[in-house]
Amino acid sequence: MSIRKQLAVMIWPVAAAAMMVAGSAGAQDKEEIVIGASVPMTGPFAFAGIQFNRGINDYVEWVNSQGGIRGRQVRYIGEDTGYDADQSVAVFRRITSSEDVTFYFGDSTAFQQSIEPELERRDILMTGASFASEINNPEEYPMQFLLGPDYGEQVGILLEYIADENPGASVAFIHSDTEFGRDPIEGGKKMAEDLGLEVATTIVTPPGSADVSAAALELRRARPDYAIMHGYVLSPIPAFIEQARQMRLDTRFMGTIYTMEQGIIDQMGETAEGFLGVMPYRYYYDENADEAPLLQTIREMHDEYQATTYTQGWVAGILMQRIAEHTLDAGRELNGTNMRKSIEEMENIDTGGLIGKKFSFSGNSIPVGRIYRADVSEGRMVPVSDWIELD
Amino acid sequence: MDWLFLFEVSLAGLGRGGLYALTGVAFVLIYKATRVINLAIGEMLMVGAYLFIGFGAGMALPLWLAVILALLGGALLGFVLERTAIRPLLGENPISVFMVTIGLSSVLVGLVEIIWTANPRSLPDLLPRDPIFIGDAFVAPKTFWSFVIAAGVIAVFLLLFRFWRGGVALRATASDQGAAYAMGINVPAVYSLAWALAGLLAAGAGILLGAISGASSSMGVFGLTVLVVVIVGGLDSVLGALLAGVLIGWVESVAGVYLGGEYEQLFTFSILLVVLLVRPWGLFGTREIERL
């Protein structure tokens, strides 16, 4: 046998095997659904980012153990951004250029605003940490959906609760001088007036403000029945509450989603007693877990408290799943454009009870939430309203 | 005009200014002795707050002991930073040293997030909570007590600078390094002393700031306003840091209440701009003339 023939004999089996491996890998890639994520595992938003990452990871492990999404396995690739929008974009480029990404999870309003054209170009559907009202606009942001009510709607749910509990009450808005803080304020003032509530004052605090005792004096002048605080996580909420009590104000303080995490409320100590706020998800210790099979799954996976930001990771996963299922069941290819259609068509969406009510998307958001009150002695957030859905 | 209200707002502003002044003194101390513009001062302050959380809440030590240990920890941090990161750069371009302090601030944030996580935290209750009234005017108790403590600490330090041997050595080194060497002063030891004392003061300010507004890994942003304070007061003037701290605190509070919180920083930086235009060396700083 000539050397050439001997080589041919040796090479052909190797080449055939290589082609088989490549072919099977290609088939597997096609079946796989990839979720990419820019997650803030370090930096000022890491307290939430670490939990988003854990939540999505656990969801993916669970869904794959259930056979995947319509038989397709799910793979999750998340990278740290340090809560820096430039880094978030870099991570997005890195992941989407090396993987066939179907869904993406974003970590901030700034990133989610800036990446929209790229999402449209690559036909990827995104959700994430932002609840910015601006993103709740399918015309401008067709490739995104929110994981709950936008900030304006969160304030709207709080105002509906106030109008229901205490008609004609006076309300103060206290917000940070950031895009995050300003987001729901103008809409909130208008809605308060529409609901017959009096807007007592609006107090703005600079970002990173060290001492709010002068601003607390402003609150005393207005003496509102309720104060809605937005644009903060923890500080300066305890300082405001504490000083209001020292000045003998009866004002009831309220917060929005990122303040309402149990771990943050715990940090307020005794000051948190009676603090009210809106939360779109069930807490880990929800007493009606029998209505929420996915909450039971989470409890089986972890026997200690899990943060609401962890649940948010699960909600992201289960909503991606519902949207993908709807798209595949309609016989459409799994891409951003087709999944946008699904978002508009879907009704009675079930998150396994993590959001306490079945819903349809309203624009890009889910305008559902519940009011909870901090019970410090129990170390829990206690529901004080039913699930409220804005019209 | 509601004069009582203006008085209350002014008192709140003075309270805020006390913390600016205390941190400003720490900044000036380093600059005077070593000519280093330390942009990590806000993060040194943050470390102080977290050390207090670690000793007071984590290890559940008595609060007075936690304060002492946090202050000593702050001093040790200042000492270590100087010996490991600043001293090797002696004689280098000031911009290099400046950049190193920016790097140090990132390292300190990272360390805090590794040890205490990035979750915002409240400090164990340290300051009294009973409302304070000066006449009819209400002052938030934490603000009041932090001002009193800051003023007390600053007074002690001023006395130390004046009468203590170490303080005199520090002032001598600040005014003329060569002459200080010639007089037998151990200048490298003075450098270490300045950083250690600044670390101690920053840790104290961090504990007070944390007691008022809680701690987070981003609380070092406070250092940015302190930078404005010391530039306005004069980088090498302790008196300047004190007066500018109180002035900026007062202006921020009055502007915040009467015009809105969105105007606070506008006023702060406008003051900076005007001072830089009129007296670039600061209100009380030393005017240095460089001849080429």
Interface residues (C-beta under 8 A of the other chain):
Chain A: T42 G43 P44 F45 A46 F47 I50 D177 I203 V204 T205 P206 P207 G208 S209 A210 D211 V212 S213 A214 A215 A216 L217 E218 R220 R221 V233 L234 S235 P236 P238 A239 E242 Q243 Q246 M247 G263 I264 Q267 M268 G269
Chain B: F5 E8 V9 A12 G13 G15 R16 L19 G110 E113 T117 A118 N119 P120 R121 S122 D125 R129 P131 F138 V139 A140 P141 K142 T143 L209 I212 S213 G214 S216 S217 S218 M219 V221 F222 T225 S253 V254 G256 V257 G260 G261 E262 E264 Q265
